[in-house]
Amino acid sequence: MAVVDAGFVVSKRRDITASWLTSVLRAGSSLTDGKVARLSVERWRSKSLSELYRLEASYTRKTSTPASFILKVARADQVSSTARSRRWKEHEFYTRLAAVMDEPPVPRLYSAAFDPSTQRSHLLLEDLTRTHRSPPAPLPPTPDQLRGAVDCLAQIHSWWWNHPDLSVAVAERDEAWIAERTASTQRRLTRFLAEFGDHLPQATRTALATAAEVWPAMLRRTAALPLTIVHGDAHPWNFLTPLAPSDRRTCLLDWEGWSIEPGPHDLASLIALHLPVSERRALEQDLIERYGVQLHRPGVAGYDETACWDDYRRAIVRRVLSPVGLWSRGTHARAWWPALEHITAAYHDLRCEEVI
């Protein structure tokens, strides 16, 4: 279905009307005959930067247009530069990146709008809640859900693998950019260790200190590796697994933090950062090998298993500092502490210091 970059931004619940939905569906050629006769609006989920609503529609004429949608609306009380950046990035992903992919493994987009002056945005998305499910957080995914997630990442990564359009953005990552990122990372780590350092195991402190020390070199090395579009927060609960084999493939939600990195950057998040240590040790080998196989099927060449493993280990080094970032954004210790335990265990298990 065609996507329209709508000019009007939904900002309040009262903006969500049958006439509004009719107009955006018509503008995107998703509704060619008739109109929305009735519309029910239910607040479905509240997130840090947005409110999600489930819309249930009936039409005046028989149509193949879906009867339910998920509408993601920016929260009016979140107007920081971070909120603006993340909303703009998700808008860009759906309207510019996903729009040019063949059957991208994400919810279909029916309408999108972003207003830079007000920092408001909305996304009208396909409702997958009846056909897909995610693991019940914070429980880990099943092996089948993990395999579906790896296939999903490989499909996205292979499409953008070393795409020429990515080189322009990477060229902007000069020494000044590296110095700024390094200084910001070190400041966060210093504050984190001042508060929690005495409570951390020596192995954890060693991994954190090493990752911070090699941060500039890791950023420079990234520019020489195969690059792609990565999600940036590919934790297990952002994946939706189909309930029936006949349904579409696993889909990935919440594209507010996408960036340009080596593909294993997402694998480190999915596997090393969020899986319990025993689960990671049992499944890691098969999942990394599966990722390589799925990359090669669409035509990615010159990237063997050794290169994939080395890039995965380097991604773990960078991800060691992710729990510190979670803490700095106000995340409770019950969330960042397990992640820190998981990623530092992976760092030592895989001897990641050998590839930095």
Residue pairs with C-beta under 8 A, 6 or more apart in sequence:
1 28
1 29
1 30
1 108
1 110
2 28
2 29
2 30
3 28
3 94
3 95
3 99
3 109
3 110
3 111
3 112
4 24
4 27
4 28
4 110
4 111
4 112
5 95
5 112
5 113
6 24
6 27
6 111
6 112
6 113
7 113
8 15
8 20
8 113
9 113
9 114
9 115
9 118
9 120
9 121
9 122
10 16
10 20
10 71
10 73
10 113
10 122
11 73
11 74
11 76
11 118
11 120
11 122
12 76
13 41
13 43
13 53
16 39
16 41
16 53
16 55
16 71
17 39
18 35
18 36
18 37
18 38
18 39
18 57
19 35
19 36
21 36
21 39
21 55
21 57
21 69
21 124
22 31
22 35
22 36
24 110
24 111
24 124
25 31
25 36
25 65
25 110
25 111
26 32
27 111
28 110
28 111
30 65
30 110
31 59
31 63
31 65
32 63
33 61
33 63
34 59
34 60
34 61
34 63
35 59
35 60
36 57
36 58
36 59
36 60
37 58
37 59
37 60
38 57
38 58
39 55
39 56
39 57
39 58
40 55
40 56
40 57
41 53
41 54
41 55
42 53
42 54
42 55
42 56
43 51
43 52
43 53
44 52
44 53
44 54
44 70
45 51
45 52
46 52
47 75
48 75
48 78
49 74
49 75
49 78
49 83
49 86
49 87
49 256
50 72
50 73
50 74
50 75
50 87
51 72
51 73
51 75
52 70
52 71
52 72
52 73
53 70
53 71
53 73
54 68
54 69
54 70
54 71
54 127
54 129
55 68
55 69
55 70
55 71
55 127
56 67
56 68
57 65
57 66
57 67
57 68
57 69
58 67
59 65
59 67
66 126
66 127
68 127
68 130
69 110
69 124
69 125
69 126
69 127
70 107
70 124
70 125
70 126
70 127
70 128
70 129
71 122
71 123
71 124
71 125
72 122
72 123
72 125
73 121
73 122
74 83
74 87
74 119
74 120
74 121
74 122
75 83
76 120
79 119
83 119
84 116
84 119
86 256
86 257
87 114
87 119
87 120
87 121
87 256
88 114
88 116
88 121
89 255
89 256
89 257
89 258
90 121
90 123
90 254
90 255
90 256
90 258
91 112
91 113
91 114
91 121
91 123
93 255
93 258
94 106
94 109
94 112
94 123
94 255
95 109
95 112
97 160
97 229
97 258
98 104
98 106
98 109
98 255
99 109
101 156
101 159
102 159
104 155
104 156
104 159
105 152
105 155
105 156
105 248
105 249
105 250
105 251
105 252
106 251
106 252
106 253
106 255
107 125
107 126
107 127
107 128
107 251
107 253
108 125
108 126
109 123
109 124
109 125
109 126
110 124
110 125
110 126
111 122
111 123
111 124
112 121
112 122
112 123
112 124
113 120
113 121
113 122
114 120
114 121
115 121
128 240
128 251
131 242
131 243
131 244
131 247
131 248
132 240
132 241
132 242
132 243
132 247
132 250
132 251
133 240
133 241
133 243
134 236
134 237
134 238
134 239
134 240
134 241
135 141
135 142
135 145
135 236
135 237
137 237
138 237
138 335
138 338
140 236
140 274
140 275
140 276
140 279
141 149
141 236
141 239
141 241
143 283
144 241
145 236
145 239
145 241
145 250
146 236
146 270
146 271
146 275
146 283
146 287
147 287
147 290
148 239
148 241
148 242
148 249
148 250
149 234
149 236
149 239
149 241
149 250
149 252
149 270
150 267
150 270
150 287
150 290
150 291
150 294
151 249
151 250
151 290
151 294
152 239
152 249
152 250
152 251
152 252
153 231
153 234
153 252
153 263
153 266
153 267
153 270
153 291
154 263
154 290
154 291
154 294
154 295
155 249
155 294
155 298
156 228
156 229
156 231
156 252
157 228
157 229
157 230
157 263
157 266
157 295
158 228
158 294
158 295
158 297
158 298
158 299
158 300
159 228
159 229
159 298
160 166
160 228
160 229
161 226
161 228
161 263
161 295
161 300
162 226
162 227
162 228
163 228
163 229
166 227
166 228
166 229
166 260
169 260
170 223
170 227
170 260
173 219
173 222
173 223
178 216
178 219
178 220
179 216
181 215
181 219
182 215
182 216
182 219
185 212
185 215
185 321
186 212
186 215
188 321
188 324
188 325
188 328
189 208
189 212
189 321
189 324
191 328
192 324
192 327
192 328
193 200
193 205
193 208
197 205
200 208
201 344
203 344
203 348
204 340
204 341
204 344
207 320
207 343
207 344
207 347
207 348
208 320
208 321
208 324
208 344
210 317
210 320
210 353
210 356
211 317
211 318
211 320
211 321
211 347
212 321
214 317
214 356
215 318
215 321
217 356
218 314
218 317
218 318
218 356
221 314
222 261
222 262
225 262
225 311
226 262
226 263
226 303
227 260
227 261
227 262
228 260
228 261
228 262
228 263
229 258
229 259
229 260
230 258
230 259
230 260
230 261
230 262
230 263
230 265
230 266
231 238
231 252
231 255
231 257
231 258
231 266
231 269
232 257
232 258
232 259
232 261
232 265
232 266
232 269
233 254
233 256
233 257
233 269
234 252
234 266
234 267
234 269
234 270
235 269
235 270
235 273
235 274
236 270
236 274
236 275
238 252
238 253
238 254
239 250
239 251
239 252
239 253
240 250
240 251
240 252
240 253
241 250
242 248
242 249
242 250
261 315
262 311
262 314
262 315
263 291
263 295
263 311
264 291
264 308
264 311
264 312
264 314
264 315
265 315
265 318
265 319
267 287
267 288
267 291
267 312
267 315
268 312
268 315
268 316
268 318
268 319
268 343
268 346
269 319
269 322
271 280
271 283
271 284
271 287
271 288
271 346
272 280
272 284
272 312
272 315
272 316
272 319
272 342
272 343
272 346
273 319
273 322
273 323
273 339
273 342
273 343
273 346
274 339
274 342
275 283
275 342
276 342
277 341
277 342
277 345
277 346
280 342
280 345
280 346
281 349
288 305
288 308
288 309
288 312
289 305
291 308
292 303
292 304
292 305
292 308
295 303
295 308
296 303
310 355
313 350
313 351
313 352
313 354
313 355
314 352
314 355
314 356
316 343
316 346
316 347
316 350
316 352
317 347
317 352
317 353
317 355
317 356
319 343
320 343
320 344
320 347
322 339
322 343
323 336
323 337
323 339
323 340
323 343
324 336
326 335
326 336
326 339
327 333
327 336
346 352
347 353
